[in-house]
Amino acid sequence: MSKSNEITDICIPRMEANITRKFIFSIFQRLNIGKVERIIENKLKTNENYKRIILKIRWNNTEKAVEIRQRLNNNLPVNIVYELPWFWKVVLAK
């Protein structure tokens, strides 16, 4: 098990291009799983209406954060609901 306060890169492979960094930040802040240190946006080459997001996150030691990290470390995706029924699929960045 990795330590709390560790920084991990996580990836949202596909997100609508019109979603702002501020909105992404607010969703992760609401989850209270850690502090978003950085958000990197890359437009998808195959479809300009979408982008790939890399988040550098400094994990909290909450039960939810530990559970999410365990799933990611086991190469399992995590669905982050930002507005029911809409969610982002999150994976460990490669």
N, CA, C and O atoms as CSV, one atom per row, in Angstrom:
chain,resi,resn,atom,element,x,y,z
A,1,MET,N,N,0.842,-1.188,0.000
A,1,MET,CA,C,0.000,0.000,0.000
A,1,MET,C,C,0.879,1.239,0.000
A,1,MET,O,O,1.825,1.334,0.782
A,2,SER,N,N,0.576,2.166,-0.855
A,2,SER,CA,C,1.363,3.391,-0.924
A,2,SER,C,C,0.943,4.351,0.191
A,2,SER,O,O,-0.150,4.251,0.750
A,3,LYS,N,N,1.825,5.259,0.484
A,3,LYS,CA,C,1.610,6.205,1.579
A,3,LYS,C,C,0.602,7.281,1.177
A,3,LYS,O,O,0.421,7.584,-0.003
A,4,SER,N,N,-0.055,7.854,2.208
A,4,SER,CA,C,-0.915,9.008,1.930
A,4,SER,C,C,-0.007,10.184,1.601
A,4,SER,O,O,1.188,10.161,1.896
A,5,ASN,N,N,-0.569,11.185,1.005
A,5,ASN,CA,C,0.161,12.391,0.617
A,5,ASN,C,C,1.059,12.170,-0.593
A,5,ASN,O,O,1.738,13.097,-1.036
A,6,GLU,N,N,1.073,10.972,-1.123
A,6,GLU,CA,C,1.845,10.672,-2.330
A,6,GLU,C,C,1.132,11.300,-3.524
A,6,GLU,O,O,-0.096,11.388,-3.544
A,7,ILE,N,N,1.901,11.734,-4.512
A,7,ILE,CA,C,1.302,12.304,-5.728
A,7,ILE,C,C,1.245,11.219,-6.801
A,7,ILE,O,O,2.234,10.537,-7.068
A,8,THR,N,N,0.086,11.075,-7.401
A,8,THR,CA,C,-0.135,10.090,-8.452
A,8,THR,C,C,-0.707,10.803,-9.669
A,8,THR,O,O,-1.475,11.756,-9.535
A,9,ASP,N,N,-0.327,10.337,-10.862
A,9,ASP,CA,C,-0.928,10.842,-12.094
A,9,ASP,C,C,-2.088,9.929,-12.463
A,9,ASP,O,O,-1.920,8.720,-12.627
A,10,ILE,N,N,-3.262,10.525,-12.588
A,10,ILE,CA,C,-4.428,9.766,-13.023
A,10,ILE,C,C,-4.930,10.383,-14.326
A,10,ILE,O,O,-4.657,11.546,-14.623
A,11,CYS,N,N,-5.661,9.591,-15.091
A,11,CYS,CA,C,-6.057,10.001,-16.433
A,11,CYS,C,C,-7.556,9.832,-16.633
A,11,CYS,O,O,-8.143,8.822,-16.244
A,12,ILE,N,N,-8.155,10.835,-17.244
A,12,ILE,CA,C,-9.519,10.723,-17.765
A,12,ILE,C,C,-9.313,10.670,-19.281
A,12,ILE,O,O,-9.098,11.704,-19.913
A,13,PRO,N,N,-9.378,9.470,-19.868
A,13,PRO,CA,C,-9.002,9.297,-21.274
A,13,PRO,C,C,-9.846,10.098,-22.264
A,13,PRO,O,O,-9.363,10.456,-23.339
A,14,ARG,N,N,-11.104,10.384,-21.912
A,14,ARG,CA,C,-11.976,11.063,-22.871
A,14,ARG,C,C,-12.983,11.921,-22.113
A,14,ARG,O,O,-13.743,11.431,-21.278
A,15,MET,N,N,-12.966,13.204,-22.426
A,15,MET,CA,C,-13.873,14.166,-21.797
A,15,MET,C,C,-14.251,15.203,-22.848
A,15,MET,O,O,-13.452,15.521,-23.728
A,16,GLU,N,N,-15.464,15.727,-22.757
A,16,GLU,CA,C,-15.891,16.756,-23.691
A,16,GLU,C,C,-14.929,17.944,-23.613
A,16,GLU,O,O,-14.527,18.349,-22.522
A,17,ALA,N,N,-14.567,18.492,-24.753
A,17,ALA,CA,C,-13.575,19.567,-24.832
A,17,ALA,C,C,-14.040,20.860,-24.169
A,17,ALA,O,O,-13.209,21.681,-23.781
A,18,ASN,N,N,-15.350,21.058,-24.031
A,18,ASN,CA,C,-15.850,22.317,-23.465
A,18,ASN,C,C,-15.865,22.339,-21.937
A,18,ASN,O,O,-16.208,23.365,-21.350
A,19,ILE,N,N,-15.506,21.253,-21.286
A,19,ILE,CA,C,-15.476,21.217,-19.819
A,19,ILE,C,C,-14.230,21.955,-19.337
A,19,ILE,O,O,-13.126,21.703,-19.820
A,20,THR,N,N,-14.411,22.861,-18.388
A,20,THR,CA,C,-13.314,23.721,-17.941
A,20,THR,C,C,-12.480,23.071,-16.837
A,20,THR,O,O,-12.927,22.160,-16.141
A,21,ARG,N,N,-11.262,23.570,-16.706
A,21,ARG,CA,C,-10.377,23.136,-15.615
A,21,ARG,C,C,-11.022,23.426,-14.262
A,21,ARG,O,O,-10.927,22.627,-13.330
A,22,LYS,N,N,-11.679,24.579,-14.172
A,22,LYS,CA,C,-12.335,24.983,-12.919
A,22,LYS,C,C,-13.400,23.964,-12.515
A,22,LYS,O,O,-13.522,23.616,-11.340
A,23,PHE,N,N,-14.173,23.486,-13.503
A,23,PHE,CA,C,-15.209,22.484,-13.220
A,23,PHE,C,C,-14.582,21.170,-12.765
A,23,PHE,O,O,-15.036,20.565,-11.794
A,24,ILE,N,N,-13.538,20.728,-13.466
A,24,ILE,CA,C,-12.841,19.486,-13.096
A,24,ILE,C,C,-12.312,19.599,-11.664
A,24,ILE,O,O,-12.498,18.699,-10.845
A,25,PHE,N,N,-11.651,20.719,-11.384
A,25,PHE,CA,C,-11.103,20.960,-10.051
A,25,PHE,C,C,-12.202,20.897,-8.998
A,25,PHE,O,O,-12.013,20.282,-7.949
A,26,SER,N,N,-13.355,21.527,-9.263
A,26,SER,CA,C,-14.453,21.570,-8.288
A,26,SER,C,C,-15.013,20.176,-8.003
A,26,SER,O,O,-15.381,19.874,-6.867
A,27,ILE,N,N,-15.078,19.331,-9.028
A,27,ILE,CA,C,-15.588,17.971,-8.829
A,27,ILE,C,C,-14.650,17.180,-7.930
A,27,ILE,O,O,-15.104,16.491,-7.016
A,28,PHE,N,N,-13.353,17.269,-8.177
A,28,PHE,CA,C,-12.393,16.535,-7.350
A,28,PHE,C,C,-12.306,17.116,-5.938
A,28,PHE,O,O,-12.072,16.380,-4.979
A,29,GLN,N,N,-12.492,18.414,-5.808
A,29,GLN,CA,C,-12.512,19.031,-4.485
A,29,GLN,C,C,-13.713,18.516,-3.692
A,29,GLN,O,O,-13.599,18.225,-2.501
A,30,ARG,N,N,-14.849,18.406,-4.350
A,30,ARG,CA,C,-16.072,17.915,-3.697
A,30,ARG,C,C,-15.911,16.465,-3.230
A,30,ARG,O,O,-16.460,16.076,-2.200
A,31,LEU,N,N,-15.156,15.671,-3.991
A,31,LEU,CA,C,-14.937,14.267,-3.609
A,31,LEU,C,C,-14.091,14.130,-2.349
A,31,LEU,O,O,-14.205,13.142,-1.623
A,32,ASN,N,N,-13.241,15.122,-2.091
A,32,ASN,CA,C,-12.366,15.136,-0.924
A,32,ASN,C,C,-11.469,13.893,-0.860
A,32,ASN,O,O,-11.310,13.291,0.202
A,33,ILE,N,N,-10.889,13.517,-1.997
A,33,ILE,CA,C,-9.974,12.371,-2.016
A,33,ILE,C,C,-8.522,12.820,-2.060
A,33,ILE,O,O,-7.609,12.012,-1.889
A,34,GLY,N,N,-8.313,14.106,-2.291
A,34,GLY,CA,C,-6.959,14.625,-2.352
A,34,GLY,C,C,-6.938,15.995,-2.992
A,34,GLY,O,O,-7.970,16.523,-3.407
A,35,LYS,N,N,-5.739,16.566,-3.064
A,35,LYS,CA,C,-5.567,17.899,-3.637
A,35,LYS,C,C,-5.070,17.756,-5.073
A,35,LYS,O,O,-4.064,17.093,-5.327
A,36,VAL,N,N,-5.778,18.381,-6.003
A,36,VAL,CA,C,-5.338,18.377,-7.391
A,36,VAL,C,C,-4.185,19.377,-7.509
A,36,VAL,O,O,-4.375,20.583,-7.348
A,37,GLU,N,N,-2.996,18.858,-7.790
A,37,GLU,CA,C,-1.802,19.699,-7.906
A,37,GLU,C,C,-1.698,20.325,-9.300
A,37,GLU,O,O,-1.198,21.439,-9.457
A,38,ARG,N,N,-2.181,19.589,-10.308
A,38,ARG,CA,C,-2.034,20.063,-11.682
A,38,ARG,C,C,-3.038,19.352,-12.585
A,38,ARG,O,O,-3.352,18.180,-12.380
A,39,ILE,N,N,-3.535,20.075,-13.583
A,39,ILE,CA,C,-4.422,19.510,-14.599
A,39,ILE,C,C,-3.779,19.761,-15.954
A,39,ILE,O,O,-3.479,20.902,-16.308
A,40,ILE,N,N,-3.568,18.688,-16.709
A,40,ILE,CA,C,-2.979,18.787,-18.050
A,40,ILE,C,C,-4.045,18.351,-19.048
A,40,ILE,O,O,-4.614,17.266,-18.927
A,41,GLU,N,N,-4.312,19.209,-20.038
A,41,GLU,CA,C,-5.327,18.911,-21.049
A,41,GLU,C,C,-4.660,18.672,-22.396
A,41,GLU,O,O,-3.790,19.438,-22.811
A,42,ASN,N,N,-5.068,17.614,-23.069
A,42,ASN,CA,C,-4.578,17.319,-24.416
A,42,ASN,C,C,-5.769,17.010,-25.309
A,42,ASN,O,O,-6.552,16.106,-25.018
A,43,LYS,N,N,-5.906,17.764,-26.400
A,43,LYS,CA,C,-6.989,17.479,-27.361
A,43,LYS,C,C,-6.753,16.107,-27.988
A,43,LYS,O,O,-5.615,15.723,-28.260
A,44,LEU,N,N,-7.840,15.379,-28.212
A,44,LEU,CA,C,-7.716,14.090,-28.892
A,44,LEU,C,C,-7.474,14.333,-30.379
A,44,LEU,O,O,-8.166,15.138,-31.002
A,45,LYS,N,N,-6.509,13.649,-30.932
A,45,LYS,CA,C,-6.196,13.803,-32.354
A,45,LYS,C,C,-7.328,13.282,-33.234
A,45,LYS,O,O,-7.552,13.785,-34.335
A,46,THR,N,N,-8.039,12.272,-32.740
A,46,THR,CA,C,-9.084,11.631,-33.538
A,46,THR,C,C,-10.415,12.381,-33.515
A,46,THR,O,O,-11.250,12.191,-34.399
A,47,ASN,N,N,-10.616,13.250,-32.487
A,47,ASN,CA,C,-11.886,13.967,-32.393
A,47,ASN,C,C,-11.685,15.256,-31.594
A,47,ASN,O,O,-11.486,15.211,-30.380
A,48,GLU,N,N,-11.735,16.386,-32.266
A,48,GLU,CA,C,-11.450,17.659,-31.612
A,48,GLU,C,C,-12.510,18.088,-30.599
A,48,GLU,O,O,-12.310,19.060,-29.871
A,49,ASN,N,N,-13.637,17.370,-30.547
A,49,ASN,CA,C,-14.680,17.677,-29.568
A,49,ASN,C,C,-14.385,17.092,-28.187
A,49,ASN,O,O,-15.126,17.322,-27.231
A,50,TYR,N,N,-13.294,16.336,-28.099
A,50,TYR,CA,C,-12.926,15.675,-26.839
A,50,TYR,C,C,-11.472,15.944,-26.492
A,50,TYR,O,O,-10.665,16.307,-27.348
A,51,LYS,N,N,-11.156,15.757,-25.212
A,51,LYS,CA,C,-9.780,15.914,-24.742
A,51,LYS,C,C,-9.461,14.828,-23.727
A,51,LYS,O,O,-10.358,14.190,-23.176
A,52,ARG,N,N,-8.175,14.628,-23.489
A,52,ARG,CA,C,-7.675,13.706,-22.469
A,52,ARG,C,C,-7.134,14.568,-21.333
A,52,ARG,O,O,-6.455,15.567,-21.569
A,53,ILE,N,N,-7.437,14.179,-20.118
A,53,ILE,CA,C,-7.018,14.937,-18.942
A,53,ILE,C,C,-6.071,14.088,-18.093
A,53,ILE,O,O,-6.348,12.924,-17.804
A,54,ILE,N,N,-4.956,14.690,-17.704
A,54,ILE,CA,C,-4.060,14.069,-16.726
A,54,ILE,C,C,-4.117,14.951,-15.480
A,54,ILE,O,O,-3.913,16.163,-15.551
A,55,LEU,N,N,-4.397,14.321,-14.340
A,55,LEU,CA,C,-4.443,15.043,-13.079
A,55,LEU,C,C,-3.315,14.545,-12.188
A,55,LEU,O,O,-3.116,13.339,-12.038
A,56,LYS,N,N,-2.590,15.469,-11.607
A,56,LYS,CA,C,-1.605,15.125,-10.579
A,56,LYS,C,C,-2.321,15.361,-9.264
A,56,LYS,O,O,-2.694,16.489,-8.944
A,57,ILE,N,N,-2.514,14.284,-8.498
A,57,ILE,CA,C,-3.305,14.388,-7.273
A,57,ILE,C,C,-2.477,13.956,-6.067
A,57,ILE,O,O,-1.812,12.920,-6.090
A,58,ARG,N,N,-2.530,14.770,-5.015
A,58,ARG,CA,C,-1.889,14.444,-3.737
A,58,ARG,C,C,-2.987,13.864,-2.851
A,58,ARG,O,O,-3.880,14.586,-2.408
A,59,TRP,N,N,-2.918,12.573,-2.596
A,59,TRP,CA,C,-3.994,11.837,-1.948
A,59,TRP,C,C,-4.192,12.204,-0.485
A,59,TRP,O,O,-3.234,12.453,0.246
A,60,ASN,N,N,-5.457,12.232,-0.073
A,60,ASN,CA,C,-5.821,12.282,1.342
A,60,ASN,C,C,-5.783,10.858,1.869
A,60,ASN,O,O,-5.615,9.911,1.101
A,61,ASN,N,N,-5.935,10.709,3.152
A,61,ASN,CA,C,-5.934,9.368,3.739
A,61,ASN,C,C,-7.345,8.953,4.141
A,61,ASN,O,O,-7.522,8.195,5.095
A,62,THR,N,N,-8.355,9.448,3.414
A,62,THR,CA,C,-9.740,9.077,3.716
A,62,THR,C,C,-10.014,7.667,3.198
A,62,THR,O,O,-9.295,7.151,2.343
A,63,GLU,N,N,-11.055,7.069,3.726
A,63,GLU,CA,C,-11.443,5.717,3.306
A,63,GLU,C,C,-11.733,5.670,1.807
A,63,GLU,O,O,-11.326,4.738,1.114
A,64,LYS,N,N,-12.448,6.694,1.314
A,64,LYS,CA,C,-12.796,6.751,-0.107
A,64,LYS,C,C,-11.532,6.868,-0.970
A,64,LYS,O,O,-11.417,6.208,-2.002
A,65,ALA,N,N,-10.589,7.710,-0.541
A,65,ALA,CA,C,-9.347,7.898,-1.300
A,65,ALA,C,C,-8.549,6.599,-1.354
A,65,ALA,O,O,-8.022,6.234,-2.405
A,66,VAL,N,N,-8.461,5.908,-0.228
A,66,VAL,CA,C,-7.715,4.641,-0.169
A,66,VAL,C,C,-8.362,3.610,-1.089
A,66,VAL,O,O,-7.668,2.885,-1.802
A,67,GLU,N,N,-9.692,3.548,-1.073
A,67,GLU,CA,C,-10.426,2.601,-1.925
A,67,GLU,C,C,-10.183,2.900,-3.410
A,67,GLU,O,O,-9.947,1.983,-4.197
A,68,ILE,N,N,-10.238,4.174,-3.789
A,68,ILE,CA,C,-10.019,4.560,-5.189
A,68,ILE,C,C,-8.596,4.219,-5.610
A,68,ILE,O,O,-8.381,3.687,-6.699
A,69,ARG,N,N,-7.621,4.524,-4.753
A,69,ARG,CA,C,-6.217,4.229,-5.077
A,69,ARG,C,C,-5.988,2.732,-5.245
A,69,ARG,O,O,-5.246,2.312,-6.133
A,70,GLN,N,N,-6.626,1.922,-4.389
A,70,GLN,CA,C,-6.474,0.464,-4.513
A,70,GLN,C,C,-7.010,-0.017,-5.852
A,70,GLN,O,O,-6.378,-0.842,-6.512
A,71,ARG,N,N,-8.176,0.491,-6.262
A,71,ARG,CA,C,-8.737,0.107,-7.571
A,71,ARG,C,C,-7.802,0.508,-8.701
A,71,ARG,O,O,-7.523,-0.291,-9.596
A,72,LEU,N,N,-7.317,1.752,-8.661
A,72,LEU,CA,C,-6.426,2.233,-9.719
A,72,LEU,C,C,-5.129,1.427,-9.759
A,72,LEU,O,O,-4.648,1.071,-10.834
A,73,ASN,N,N,-4.567,1.143,-8.589
A,73,ASN,CA,C,-3.316,0.374,-8.523
A,73,ASN,C,C,-3.488,-1.063,-8.995
A,73,ASN,O,O,-2.514,-1.718,-9.364
A,74,ASN,N,N,-4.733,-1.557,-8.983
A,74,ASN,CA,C,-5.040,-2.894,-9.507
A,74,ASN,C,C,-5.501,-2.826,-10.963
A,74,ASN,O,O,-6.102,-3.769,-11.477
A,75,ASN,N,N,-5.212,-1.701,-11.621
A,75,ASN,CA,C,-5.575,-1.472,-13.026
A,75,ASN,C,C,-7.068,-1.585,-13.298
A,75,ASN,O,O,-7.485,-2.037,-14.365
A,76,LEU,N,N,-7.870,-1.167,-12.316
A,76,LEU,CA,C,-9.320,-1.142,-12.487
A,76,LEU,C,C,-9.755,0.314,-12.650
A,76,LEU,O,O,-9.265,1.187,-11.934
A,77,PRO,N,N,-10.665,0.582,-13.579
A,77,PRO,CA,C,-11.142,1.960,-13.744
A,77,PRO,C,C,-12.048,2.374,-12.587
A,77,PRO,O,O,-12.652,1.533,-11.921
A,78,VAL,N,N,-12.131,3.666,-12.363
A,78,VAL,CA,C,-13.024,4.237,-11.356
A,78,VAL,C,C,-13.928,5.230,-12.078
A,78,VAL,O,O,-13.454,6.054,-12.861
A,79,ASN,N,N,-15.211,5.151,-11.818
A,79,ASN,CA,C,-16.154,6.095,-12.413
A,79,ASN,C,C,-16.400,7.233,-11.432
A,79,ASN,O,O,-16.850,7.008,-10.308
A,80,ILE,N,N,-16.103,8.456,-11.864
A,80,ILE,CA,C,-16.333,9.647,-11.047
A,80,ILE,C,C,-17.594,10.325,-11.582
A,80,ILE,O,O,-17.600,10.859,-12.691
A,81,VAL,N,N,-18.656,10.299,-10.785
A,81,VAL,CA,C,-19.921,10.914,-11.191
A,81,VAL,C,C,-19.798,12.414,-10.973
A,81,VAL,O,O,-19.550,12.874,-9.859
A,82,TYR,N,N,-19.975,13.173,-12.059
A,82,TYR,CA,C,-19.921,14.630,-11.921
A,82,TYR,C,C,-21.303,15.246,-11.955
A,82,TYR,O,O,-21.506,16.347,-11.445
A,83,GLU,N,N,-22.256,14.546,-12.551
A,83,GLU,CA,C,-23.645,15.003,-12.576
A,83,GLU,C,C,-24.476,13.809,-13.023
A,83,GLU,O,O,-24.402,13.384,-14.176
A,84,LEU,N,N,-25.269,13.272,-12.099
A,84,LEU,CA,C,-26.034,12.071,-12.433
A,84,LEU,C,C,-26.812,12.264,-13.725
A,84,LEU,O,O,-27.447,13.306,-13.888
A,85,PRO,N,N,-26.795,11.324,-14.640
A,85,PRO,CA,C,-26.095,10.027,-14.629
A,85,PRO,C,C,-24.703,10.093,-15.271
A,85,PRO,O,O,-24.133,9.049,-15.589
A,86,TRP,N,N,-24.143,11.289,-15.469
A,86,TRP,CA,C,-22.900,11.449,-16.205
A,86,TRP,C,C,-21.675,11.216,-15.325
A,86,TRP,O,O,-21.630,11.642,-14.171
A,87,PHE,N,N,-20.687,10.533,-15.892
A,87,PHE,CA,C,-19.468,10.237,-15.127
A,87,PHE,C,C,-18.260,10.243,-16.050
A,87,PHE,O,O,-18.380,10.149,-17.272
A,88,TRP,N,N,-17.084,10.358,-15.423
A,88,TRP,CA,C,-15.813,10.212,-16.133
A,88,TRP,C,C,-15.186,8.917,-15.701
A,88,TRP,O,O,-15.192,8.578,-14.518
A,89,LYS,N,N,-14.644,8.188,-16.655
A,89,LYS,CA,C,-13.876,6.982,-16.347
A,89,LYS,C,C,-12.446,7.435,-16.053
A,89,LYS,O,O,-11.822,8.115,-16.867
A,90,VAL,N,N,-11.939,7.055,-14.891
A,90,VAL,CA,C,-10.591,7.452,-14.470
A,90,VAL,C,C,-9.728,6.205,-14.364
A,90,VAL,O,O,-10.143,5.184,-13.815
A,91,VAL,N,N,-8.511,6.311,-14.905
A,91,VAL,CA,C,-7.536,5.210,-14.825
A,91,VAL,C,C,-6.187,5.789,-14.383
A,91,VAL,O,O,-5.983,7.003,-14.401
A,92,LEU,N,N,-5.289,4.913,-13.992
A,92,LEU,CA,C,-3.931,5.334,-13.659
A,92,LEU,C,C,-3.248,5.789,-14.950
A,92,LEU,O,O,-3.330,5.104,-15.969
A,93,ALA,N,N,-2.581,6.932,-14.909
A,93,ALA,CA,C,-1.891,7.426,-16.098
A,93,ALA,C,C,-0.670,6.547,-16.383
A,93,ALA,O,O,0.007,6.084,-15.466
A,94,LYS,N,N,-0.405,6.328,-17.677
A,94,LYS,CA,C,0.734,5.489,-18.067
A,94,LYS,C,C,1.949,6.327,-18.324
A,94,LYS,O,O,3.006,5.796,-18.663
